[in-house]
């Protein structure tokens, strides 16, 4: 073992410093790439709680948003492949829990959260999606009670949209065969859960609505979890139910299960069996109504028959009085007949004819006498008129002198001046004269 005294007494030589490493200059792109690599290696999967802000879905299908709390914020992105798997619609102000990884957006040198999953804080994603769709369809009027249609009284052809593998179709057929054996059932099979089931249900509803003669449609399935029943909470199914041309009954799950289809359908049944019973209940109501009408008709006929029988008995009681009245009228008729027979109509008619002929002779004589008397009076009157007629005077040689316009008879020559025109009426004709000379007393 060496000691301190073995060391040399001369001063040790100073060590030469190592040369500095060569300087490495990075480009901005290289720096961002290295930062991205470090962040992605360190934050492979993180869960972040915050509030959605400035969320917007671009035409590429990707959603860009900001996740923030009272003290900070981080830019985030959710690509189309992950966004389409969400059951609810992200919107500003909604508090969510996001799962994703940290990365860097090189062109801007910003780090961001690449979100792969979102769920509402305090409320399940499915429940939130349910509430959002419910509000949207209610605002569109699909839940309006005024658009609900009544079930037909006697449906002859009943459509069923459900899976052939479930118990729902067997329950529906069993109830209808037991209580409505003459019903015609048309079944359109469809998937009722899983990816693409909603679109399959919508297509089935459209297809069965085109079947001629279908009066009512039952759409549904048996019970299950909210995930199992989710196909009936899709908008495409709600729109298909609203567009069905015939009344639709929604029969999804158990009595406690409520789906969007229940709100849109014309009638909600708690179970598929209950839906079949509702269809039959309309038939039972119709039959009961017919029975009630039959009972009312029978009661009315019994009452009317009782009134008729009472009237017949009353008429029987009055029969004796009526027969007495008829006998009295017959006796009166016979008496009148005998009285009429005492009159000889032919003899009375001869006397009347004789009086008529005598009266006719007297009337003819009186008429001749009256005519002769009237003719004599007429001749006498004509003679007097002839004597007084001015024409008769003119016929004896007299004339009548008028002024020129024949408006005044000239009786005094002093009223006429020489050169005046006068007109002279003779028995035959008339003269137009000029006065050459006149004389008067």
C-alpha positions in Angstrom: 0.0 0.0 0.0 1.5 3.2 -1.1 1.8 6.1 1.3 1.8 9.8 1.0 5.6 9.8 1.1 5.9 7.8 -2.0 4.5 10.7 -4.0 7.0 12.9 -5.8 7.7 16.2 -4.4 7.5 18.1 -7.7 4.2 19.8 -8.6 1.8 17.8 -10.8 1.2 18.9 -14.3 -2.1 20.7 -15.0 -4.5 18.7 -17.1 -5.4 20.2 -20.4 -9.2 21.2 -20.8 -11.2 19.1 -23.2 -12.2 20.9 -26.4 -15.9 22.0 -26.5 -18.3 19.8 -28.5 -19.1 21.1 -32.0 -22.3 23.3 -32.1 -25.4 21.6 -33.5 -28.0 24.0 -35.1 -31.5 22.7 -35.4 -34.1 23.9 -37.8 -37.6 24.9 -36.4 -39.1 21.9 -38.1 -36.4 19.6 -36.4 -37.0 21.2 -33.1 -40.8 20.8 -33.3 -40.3 17.2 -34.4 -38.1 16.4 -31.4 -40.5 18.1 -29.1 -43.4 16.1 -30.6 -41.5 12.9 -30.2 -40.8 13.6 -26.5 -44.4 14.6 -25.8 -45.9 11.7 -27.6 -43.5 9.3 -25.8 -44.2 10.9 -22.4 -48.0 11.4 -22.8 -49.2 8.4 -24.7 -52.6 8.4 -23.1 -54.0 11.1 -20.8 -57.5 11.8 -19.4 -58.3 15.5 -19.2 -61.3 17.2 -17.7 -62.5 20.5 -19.0 -65.1 22.6 -20.7 -65.6 22.6 -24.5 -65.1 26.0 -26.2 -64.9 27.2 -29.8 -65.8 23.7 -31.1 -66.3 23.5 -34.8 -66.6 20.6 -37.3 -64.8 21.4 -40.6 -65.8 20.1 -44.0 -63.1 17.5 -43.6 -65.1 15.9 -40.8 -62.6 16.7 -38.1 -63.6 18.7 -35.0 -61.3 21.4 -33.6 -62.0 22.8 -30.2 -60.5 24.2 -27.0 -60.6 22.4 -23.7 -60.4 24.8 -20.8 -60.8 25.3 -17.1 -60.7 28.6 -15.0 -56.9 28.7 -15.1 -55.7 27.3 -18.5 -56.7 26.0 -21.9 -55.4 23.6 -24.5 -56.1 23.3 -28.1 -57.6 20.0 -29.1 -58.6 18.0 -32.2 -60.8 15.0 -32.7 -60.5 13.3 -36.1 -63.4 12.1 -38.1 -62.9 8.4 -37.4 -63.3 9.0 -33.7 -65.9 11.7 -33.9 -68.4 9.5 -35.8 -68.4 7.0 -32.9 -69.8 9.6 -30.5 -73.4 9.1 -29.5 -73.9 12.7 -28.5 -73.2 16.0 -30.2 -70.3 18.0 -28.6 -71.2 21.7 -28.0 -69.7 24.7 -26.3 -70.2 24.9 -22.6 -70.4 21.2 -22.1 -68.0 19.8 -19.4 -66.4 16.6 -20.7 -63.7 14.1 -19.9 -61.4 13.6 -22.8 -59.0 10.7 -23.5 -56.2 11.2 -25.9 -52.5 11.8 -26.5 -50.4 15.0 -26.6 -48.8 15.9 -29.9 -47.5 19.0 -31.6 -48.9 20.7 -34.7 -45.7 21.4 -36.5 -46.8 24.2 -38.9 -47.7 26.5 -35.9 -45.5 25.0 -33.2 -48.4 24.4 -30.9 -48.9 21.4 -28.8 -52.4 20.0 -28.7 -54.5 17.2 -27.4 -55.5 14.6 -30.0 -58.7 13.4 -28.6 -59.8 9.8 -29.2 -62.8 9.7 -26.8 -65.2 12.1 -25.2 -67.8 11.5 -22.5 -70.0 14.1 -20.7 -69.0 14.8 -17.1 -71.6 13.5 -14.7 -73.9 12.2 -17.5 -73.5 9.2 -19.7 -72.8 9.8 -23.4 -75.9 7.8 -24.4 -78.1 9.7 -22.0 -76.9 13.0 -23.3 -77.4 11.9 -26.9 -80.9 10.8 -26.0 -81.7 14.2 -24.5 -80.2 16.1 -27.4 -82.1 14.1 -30.0 -85.3 14.3 -28.0 -85.1 18.1 -27.8 -84.3 18.4 -31.5 -87.2 16.1 -32.6 -89.6 17.8 -30.2 -88.7 21.2 -31.7 -89.4 19.7 -35.2 -92.9 18.7 -34.1 -92.5 15.0 -34.3 -93.9 14.6 -30.7 -96.9 16.8 -31.3 -100.1 15.0 -30.0 -102.1 16.5 -32.9 -100.2 14.3 -35.4 -101.0 11.1 -33.5 -103.4 8.8 -35.4 -106.0 6.5 -33.8 -105.7 2.8 -34.3 -108.1 1.2 -36.8 -111.2 -0.4 -35.2 -110.9 -3.7 -37.1 -107.3 -4.1 -38.6 -107.4 -6.8 -41.2 -103.7 -6.8 -41.9 -101.2 -6.1 -39.1 -97.5 -5.4 -39.9 -94.7 -6.4 -37.5 -91.2 -5.0 -37.7 -88.8 -6.9 -35.3 -86.2 -9.6 -35.2 -87.1 -13.2 -36.0 -84.7 -14.4 -33.3 -86.2 -12.6 -30.4 -89.1 -13.4 -28.1 -91.0 -10.3 -29.2 -92.2 -11.8 -32.4 -93.4 -15.0 -30.7 -95.2 -13.0 -28.0 -97.0 -10.9 -30.6 -98.1 -13.9 -32.7 -99.3 -15.8 -29.7 -101.5 -13.0 -28.5 -102.9 -12.2 -31.9 -103.6 -15.9 -32.7 -105.3 -16.4 -29.3 -107.5 -13.2 -29.3 -107.7 -12.3 -33.0 -107.4 -15.6 -35.0 -108.7 -14.0 -38.3 -106.0 -11.4 -38.3 -103.5 -11.4 -41.2 -99.9 -10.8 -39.9 -97.1 -9.5 -42.2 -93.7 -9.7 -40.6 -90.7 -7.7 -41.9 -87.6 -9.1 -40.2 -84.8 -6.7 -39.2 -81.9 -6.4 -36.9 -82.8 -4.6 -33.7 -79.3 -4.0 -32.2 -75.7 -3.5 -33.2 -74.0 -1.4 -35.8 -76.3 -0.5 -38.7 -79.5 -1.8 -36.9 -81.1 1.6 -36.9 -80.8 1.9 -40.7 -82.1 -1.6 -41.1 -85.2 -0.8 -38.9 -85.9 2.3 -41.0 -85.7 0.4 -44.2 -88.0 -2.3 -42.8 -90.6 0.4 -41.8 -90.5 1.9 -45.2 -90.9 -1.5 -46.8 -93.9 -2.6 -44.7 -95.6 0.7 -45.2 -95.7 -0.1 -48.9 -97.4 -3.5 -48.4 -101.0 -3.1 -49.7 -103.7 -3.4 -47.1 -101.6 -3.0 -44.0 -103.7 -1.2 -41.4 -101.3 -0.9 -38.4 -97.6 -1.5 -37.7 -96.0 -2.8 -34.5 -92.3 -2.0 -34.3 -90.1 -3.1 -31.3 -88.1 -5.8 -29.5 -87.7 -7.3 -26.1 -85.8 -5.8 -23.2 -82.1 -5.1 -22.8 -79.6 -2.6 -21.8 -79.6 1.0 -23.0 -76.9 0.0 -25.5 -79.1 -2.9 -26.8 -82.1 -0.6 -27.2 -80.1 2.2 -28.7 -81.1 1.6 -32.3 -84.6 2.8 -31.4 -83.0 6.1 -30.1 -81.6 6.9 -33.5 -83.0 9.8 -35.6 -83.3 7.7 -38.7 -85.7 5.4 -36.9 -87.7 8.3 -35.5 -88.1 9.8 -39.0 -89.1 6.4 -40.4 -91.8 6.0 -37.8 -93.1 9.5 -38.4 -93.2 8.9 -42.2 -95.0 5.5 -41.9 -98.4 5.9 -43.8 -100.4 3.9 -41.2 -100.7 4.2 -37.4 -97.6 2.8 -35.6 -97.2 1.2 -32.2 -93.8 1.3 -30.5 -93.2 -1.7 -28.3 -89.5 -1.5 -27.2 -88.1 -3.3 -24.1 -90.0 -3.5 -20.8 -92.4 -1.1 -19.2 -89.6 1.0 -17.7 -87.7 1.4 -20.9 -88.4 4.6 -22.8 -87.0 5.3 -26.3 -87.3 8.1 -28.8 -89.4 5.7 -30.9 -92.0 5.8 -28.1 -92.4 9.5 -28.4 -92.7 9.6 -32.1 -95.1 6.6 -32.6 -98.8 7.0 -32.6 -99.1 4.8 -29.5 -96.6 3.4 -27.0 -96.9 -0.1 -25.6 -94.9 -1.2 -22.6 -94.1 -4.5 -24.1 -94.5 -6.3 -27.5 -97.3 -8.5 -26.0 -99.1 -5.4 -24.8 -98.9 -3.9 -28.3 -100.7 -7.0 -29.7 -103.3 -6.7 -26.9 -103.8 -3.0 -27.8 -104.6 -4.0 -31.4 -107.0 -6.6 -30.2 -108.5 -4.2 -27.7 -109.7 -2.0 -30.5 -111.5 -5.1 -32.0 -112.9 -5.9 -28.5 -114.1 -2.3 -28.1 -115.8 -2.5 -31.5 -117.5 -5.8 -30.7 -118.6 -4.5 -27.3 -120.0 -1.5 -29.0 -122.0 -3.7 -31.3 -123.2 -5.7 -28.4 -124.3 -2.6 -26.6 -126.1 -1.4 -29.7 -127.8 -4.8 -30.1 -129.0 -4.6 -26.5 -130.3 -1.1 -27.0 -132.2 -2.2 -30.2 -133.7 -5.1 -28.3 -134.8 -2.9 -25.4 -136.3 -0.4 -27.8 -138.2 -3.1 -29.7 -139.5 -4.5 -26.4 -140.7 -1.1 -25.3 -142.4 -0.5 -28.7 -144.0 -3.9 -28.6 -145.3 -3.2 -25.1 -146.8 0.1 -26.3 -148.4 -1.6 -29.3 -149.9 -4.3 -27.1 -151.3 -1.7 -24.8 -153.0 0.1 -27.7 -154.4 -3.2 -29.0 -156.0 -3.9 -25.6 -157.4 -0.4 -25.5 -158.9 -0.8 -28.9 -160.4 -4.1 -27.8 -162.0 -2.4 -24.9 -163.4 0.3 -27.2 -164.7 -2.3 -29.6 -168.2 -2.6 -28.2 -168.7 1.2 -28.3 -167.5 1.4 -31.9 -169.7 -1.5 -33.0 -172.7 0.4 -31.4 -171.8 3.5 -33.3 -171.5 1.6 -36.5 -174.9 0.0 -36.1 -176.5 3.4 -35.4 -174.9 4.9 -38.5 -176.2 1.9 -40.5 -179.8 2.6 -39.3 -179.5 6.2 -40.2 -178.2 5.3 -43.6 -181.2 3.0 -44.2 -183.6 5.7 -43.1 -182.1 8.2 -45.5 -182.3 5.6 -48.3 -185.9 5.1 -47.8 -186.6 8.8 -47.8 -184.7 9.2 -51.0 -186.7 6.5 -52.6 -189.9 8.4 -52.0 -188.8 11.0 -54.5 -189.5 10.2 -58.2 -186.8 12.0 -60.0 -188.0 11.4 -63.5 -191.5 12.9 -62.7 -189.9 15.9 -61.0 -187.6 16.3 -64.0 -190.6 16.3 -66.4 -192.4 19.1 -64.5 -189.2 21.1 -64.5 -188.8 20.7 -68.2 -192.4 21.8 -68.9 -191.9 25.0 -66.8 -188.7 25.6 -68.6 -190.3 25.4 -72.1 -193.2 27.8 -71.0 -190.7 30.2 -69.7 -188.7 30.0 -72.9 -191.8 30.8 -75.0 -192.7 33.8 -72.9 -189.1 35.0 -73.1 -189.1 34.8 -76.9 -192.4 36.8 -77.2 -191.2 39.5 -74.8 -188.0 39.7 -76.8 -189.8 40.3 -80.1 -192.0 43.0 -78.6 -189.1 44.7 -77.0 -187.2 44.7 -80.3 -190.2 46.2 -82.3 -190.6 49.0 -79.7 -186.9 49.8 -79.8 -186.9 49.9 -83.6 -189.8 52.4 -83.7 -188.1 54.7 -81.3 -184.9 54.5 -83.3 -186.7 55.5 -86.5 -188.4 58.4 -84.8 -185.2 59.7 -83.4 -183.4 59.4 -86.7 -186.1 61.4 -88.4 -185.8 64.2 -85.8 -182.0 64.2 -86.2 -182.4 64.3 -90.0 -184.6 67.4 -89.7 -182.1 69.2 -87.5 -179.0 68.2 -89.5 -177.2 71.1 -91.2 -176.7 69.0 -94.2 -180.4 68.9 -94.7 -180.5 72.7 -94.7 -177.7 72.8 -97.2 -179.6 70.4 -99.3 -182.4 72.9 -99.6 -180.0 75.4 -101.3 -178.4 77.1 -98.3 -174.7 77.6 -97.9 -172.3 78.3 -95.0 -169.6 81.0 -95.4 -166.3 80.6 -93.4 -163.3 82.9 -93.0 -160.1 82.0 -94.9 -158.7 79.5 -92.3 -162.2 78.1 -91.8 -162.3 78.7 -88.1 -165.2 81.1 -87.9 -168.6 81.2 -89.7 -169.2 84.6 -91.3 -172.5 86.0 -90.3 -172.0 89.7 -90.9 -170.6 91.1 -94.2 -169.1 94.0 -92.3 -166.5 91.7 -90.9 -165.2 90.9 -94.3 -163.1 93.3 -96.4 -162.8 93.5 -100.1 -160.0 91.2 -101.3 -160.4 88.8 -98.4 -160.7 85.1 -99.0 -163.7 83.2 -97.8 -164.7 79.6 -98.1 -168.3 78.6 -98.8 -169.6 75.1 -97.9 -172.4 73.8 -100.1 -174.5 70.6 -99.8 -172.0 69.0 -102.1 -168.5 70.5 -102.1 -166.9 73.7 -101.0 -165.9 77.0 -102.8 -162.8 79.1 -102.3 -163.8 82.7 -103.0 -162.2 86.2 -103.2 -164.5 89.1 -102.0 -164.8 91.7 -104.8 -167.6 93.7 -103.3 -169.7 93.5 -100.3 -173.0 95.2 -99.2 -174.6 95.3 -95.8 -177.4 97.2 -94.1 
